[in-house]
Amino acid sequence: MCGIIGYVGEKEALPILLDGLRRLEYRGYDSAGVAVAGKKGVKTARAIGKVAVLASRCERKTLSGMAGIGHTRWATHGKPATRNTHPHTDCTKSFFIAHNGIIENHEELRTELTKKRHIFKSETDSEIIAHLIEEEYRDAQNLEKAVQFALLRLRGTYGLAVMPNVLPGKIIAARMGAPIAIGLGEGENFVASDAVPLLPHTRTVLYLEDGEMAVVTAKGHAVRTLQNKLVTRGAEMIEWSADNTQKGGFPHFTLKEIREGPEVVRNTLRGRLIMENGLANLGGLQNITQSLHNAKRIIIVGCGTALHAARVGEYMIEEYAGIPVEVESASEFRYRKPVLDKETLVIAISQSGETADTLEAVREAKRKGTMTLGVTNAVGSSIARETDAGIYNHAGPEVSVLSTKAYISQLVVLVLLTMHLGRERQMSLSAGKRIAKELEELPKKIEKIFAQEKEIKKLAKKYAKYEHLLYLGRKYNFATAFEGALKVKEASYIHAEGCGAGEMKHGFIALIDKNFPTIAITPETSVYDKMLSNIQEIKARGGRVLAVATEGDRRIMRLADDALYIPKTLEMLSPILAVVPLQLFAYYLTLERRLDPDRPRNLAKSVTVE
Ligand code: AGP
């Protein structure tokens, strides 16, 4: 997810662009850049790191003009580097673009344009848009048409701002799958990824819809569809209070990122499912294809939430690919002298890609000549760079200390990896197709869970008074128990413990009484009846039970005191749905305790020290 800002009007553009980028940093912060159209043509400035670095660089340059575009990046293709920083331009420096989204057919377009002697300066998918416009402009000799024809050739998603090297300033904005807002002012107009950076200037905002493009000048704007149909939709008045604009209208990043779950699943899957063959298309594994084929054993390492995702991956890969898998906390793996060989694959899961213990585990595996694969959300992070291959989450920046949307994405990546490994081993075509179909259904199913948000808030109010909570799960939801408990522990400071339901009778049940409620993750799966027995044992000892069950389950409320429901799905996908009500439950428990879920005490977003 990246941030785009554009301005055209009667004021100097640069300060407006820099302020807008500062307000958009929550959308991405690994590099930033601006392009300003002035009397001497378009001048640009780019910098790695936060917008403040770009601002100080701009102080040493003259970027004067009354039109400009800016971009703050969350890398998806091409590591954080000046050459990969937007705005990108074409060979003739006639068109400058800032892009948010993923162009799925960027490789084939890059090949085609290279054959036409276009010179690329970056490794990004975005840069091809500028060259495509340049190519179309040669025939169309009209900017709007050139942009329109170029966009019709793209597959994937874009929120886009295009600024030509002409005066008076003009910006063309377009949207397909990634938001674009047009801010309407007096003698000035704005383009942005969302309303956040517009609020200091205007509250009159027109949101583009997919397949629309807008021509924006200081004097006005016009919106058409890519099929050239005029759009006359009116603007909206934004009511957001200034202080929560960074969170896109949500009170906390935690809630914003939980609610991004459906979009995160779509972005994680984008371009990676071959439905008709039930296959996963994972570009980042090209250079370890043979090692994957020869893998006789897999070890998955991670910390915290990433470790819980690893546990789910273990069950998936063993059941559907038939490869033995071990899961280990990275902080243990790196010290215990693991026995590794060339037929072992070590997978390191890390949202930040910078967790010290996970990074050291990768180094330990490499020292022993073992192939390593990274699953990270940060392009160009240490783990992404040091592993032999990788799969990016494409989940967008996760700002809250609580890892929520990244966990969802990690599980989806592990399903894709299971399909990749399984289909060349024991997974049938029909199994692959069924999983692919169910994966595509997930976003809608997560949206359905959000409809219970009021009920979840009510239950959080009821359970916030307890000092102890037990989370129980089995098999694919064994890890869900630990992940649900971790969310509560780290944000609300309630003592919450994850426990494999089968383990309960080996000690934990001694703690159960009316002051120690249980959250029982009990979707209709192969271990449903076992979970019902656990609930009965708890009830027999006076314990209260909140169950997470499958919608339509008529038996659960004969036993449990409360229940939240998730839509039916494949057993291997049930942890992706089951964790969503638990994330919201932890969030509202935290609010009930008058705490800030975004910044829990004693914790950092990324534990880069040992
Ligand atoms: C999860 O909510 C915690 N913030 C923490 O356990 C986190 O998952 C862990 O530190 C691993 O971080 P990583 O995924 O960036 O490696």
Residues whose N, C-alpha, C, O or C-beta is under 5 A from the ligand:
A	BS01	AGP	C303 G304 T305 A306 I349 S350 Q351 S352 G353 T355 V401 L402 S403 A604 K605 V607
